[in-house]
């Protein structure tokens, strides 16, 4: 399951819970499933943020190195 699928499933679970009318046991089970999905999506999002941060750091470092090299020429 990817991030988008997880978010879609989470939205479906949320809609079912908000609609109400579920037996207590089913609502609790859905809530548990939603909590697990939310945690998985959060982890995936944090990994994506880390990758973007690494790319940004690499780009900034490359720019700094290139700027230094240009200044020494």
matplotlib code that plots the C-alpha trace (Angstrom):
import matplotlib.pyplot as plt

x = [0.0, 1.3, 0.7, -2.2, -4.0, -3.5, -5.0, -7.9, -8.6, -8.3, -10.8, -13.2, -12.9, -13.3, -16.5, -18.0, -17.2, -18.6, -21.8, -22.4, -24.9, -22.1, -22.2, -19.6, -17.3, -17.2, -16.6, -13.7, -12.2, -12.5, -10.9, -8.0, -7.5, -7.6, -5.0, -2.7, -3.2, -2.6, 0.7, 1.8, 1.0, 2.8, 5.9, 5.8, 5.4, 8.3, 10.5, 9.5, 10.3, 13.7, 14.4, 13.4, 15.6, 18.5, 18.0, 17.8, 21.0, 22.8, 21.7, 22.7, 26.1, 26.6, 25.8, 28.2, 30.9, 30.3, 30.3, 33.6, 35.1, 33.9, 35.4, 38.8, 39.0]
y = [0.0, 3.4, 6.8, 7.7, 4.4, 4.6, 8.1, 7.0, 4.1, 6.4, 8.8, 5.9, 4.8, 8.4, 8.7, 5.5, 6.5, 10.0, 8.6, 6.8, 3.9, 1.3, -1.3, -0.4, -3.4, -2.5, 1.2, 0.3, -2.1, 0.6, 3.2, 0.8, 0.2, 4.0, 4.5, 2.0, 3.5, 7.0, 5.9, 4.2, 7.2, 9.5, 7.3, 7.4, 11.2, 11.6, 9.5, 11.6, 14.8, 13.4, 12.6, 16.1, 17.5, 15.4, 16.6, 20.2, 19.8, 18.2, 20.9, 23.6, 21.9, 21.5, 25.2, 26.2, 24.0, 25.3, 28.9, 28.4, 26.8, 29.7, 32.2, 30.5, 30.5]
z = [0.0, -0.9, 0.8, -1.4, -0.9, 2.8, 2.9, 0.8, 3.1, 6.1, 4.5, 4.0, 7.6, 8.9, 6.8, 8.2, 11.8, 11.3, 9.7, 13.0, 13.4, 13.7, 16.4, 19.1, 18.4, 14.7, 15.4, 17.8, 15.2, 12.5, 14.8, 15.5, 11.7, 11.2, 13.9, 12.3, 8.8, 10.2, 11.8, 8.6, 6.5, 9.0, 8.8, 5.0, 5.1, 7.5, 5.2, 2.2, 4.2, 5.1, 1.4, 0.4, 3.1, 2.0, -1.6, -0.4, 1.6, -1.3, -3.6, -1.2, -0.6, -4.4, -4.9, -2.2, -3.6, -7.1, -5.9, -4.1, -7.2, -9.4, -7.0, -7.1, -10.9]

ax = plt.figure().add_subplot(projection="3d")
ax.plot(x, y, z, "-o")
ax.set_aspect("equal")
plt.show()
